[in-house]
Amino acid sequence: MGEVNVAPSIDLNVDFGESDKKTLSATESGILATVSSINLSCGVHAGNVALIRDILRVAAAMPVSIGAHPSYDDRKNFGRVETGIPAAVIEPLVSAQLAALLALAREAGACIRYIKAHGALY
């Protein structure tokens, strides 16, 4: 049996901002302090501007990478159902989500480092 190649660190990643509350709980703030990256909802499949803004504010002061988590505009199914819409419609939908999240990130002094599509869009 050969040697196992193990990375010196592992990216502990969670989805964030997928509730309807307006601010982070103490538990969620604690989670932010322990993970290395978060996929942050862009507010379309779940979440809201107030919660996303609060997450960005808190995360900006922590060593956590923030990724945009765009989705289909489908709160009823949490973005988990293939909608069949054409790419010509998906592109502006995702672009608008990214633009909105980037604007909130700038306002909070946070940096969006990657994009990870959510649910059926993935």
Phi, psi and omega in degrees: 000134182276175178289150176264128179270112183245133178294148180292342177209160181237138177282111176268109190242139176224155171278140185223156175079029185250034175237177180260004178288170185260341181220162177288144173275169177297323179297315180294322176298322177295322177297316179303326181285347184249346181264163179259340177206150177232142171265107187266121178308142177269006175090006183265308179279337180191167177086183180202166185300318182298315180293315180299318178299317180294317178299314180299320179298313181289315183295329181299334181267005183240159177277064181235135176278137182249129176242146176285140183235069182287159185209174168295151177279083188206075180295325182304318182254012178058028179070016185259004181246129177298127184265341181078008179287147183287159180305327180296338177266324181295318183303309179291331177297312180291318179301318180295320178296317180295317179299317180295316180293319178298321178296316178295322179296316178302315180300324183270354184074025180255163181238130175270121187258341182201173177234133176225108181301148182258148169054227184294338177292332178293000000 
